[in-house]
Amino acid sequence: MGNCFWKAISYIFHPIYMPVIGALVVMANDPFIYNNLDSYYAWFIVLGLIFLVTSILPIFISWLLVKLGQVSSLTNPTEQDRKQLILFTELFFLLAYYIFHNIPIVGKSLSLYLLGINAAMVLALIISLFTRISLHALGAGGILGTVIGLIYYTRFEMTPWVCGAMFLALLVGYSRYKLKAHEPGDIYIGYSIGVVAQSLVFFIGGR
């Protein structure tokens, strides 16, 4: 397959979109949320707010940083640029957790999921001081970790979801490898942090 295909995969499953994808996975598999949000409008509001805070606002701030000259490029950032972008994105992820951490109608699972995202991003920021961690692999691994955590949290059999999440993780990671965006080790580190952070919050918080 040509690079155009792998670039498309990298853009479609960009880490900035993973929070809302993972939120949809959580909401679709937690019966408490599924039963409480009994209208498409309620689902739209919750997912729309998560998308606004974790995707739209970070993209806008990133664009603003480029315009102000604080970041040189979004498509080919320097290591310093990358750290700044991770930091500002994490601030919005923290805001998303603050918004949803204590809303009875969405229960506990969504709050745990957003907590896992913040834990993963803080670890990514620390590790980025030493190596160029793959944020794409982190995001895709986070989806797999979320599914694993939900199995423990809900006690449901979720084999199709596990298979789908594993396929997504492999597809995204391989796209980064084919595009020579990362060394294999940085992709594996991203996977590991995403899976461990997201699954652990459900294992610990779901007791």
Buried (B, 14 or more C-beta within 10 A) or exposed (E): EEEEEBBEBBEEBBBBBBBBBBBBBBBEBBEBBEEBBEEEEBBEEBBEBBBBBBBBBBBEBBEEBBEEEBBEEEEEBEEEBBBBBBEBBBEBBBBBBEBBBEEEEBBBBBBBBBBBBBBBBBBBBEBBEEEBBBBBBBBBBBBBBBBBBBBBBBEEEBEEBBEBBBEBBBBBBBBBBBBEBBBEEBBBBBBBBBBBBBBBBBEEBBE
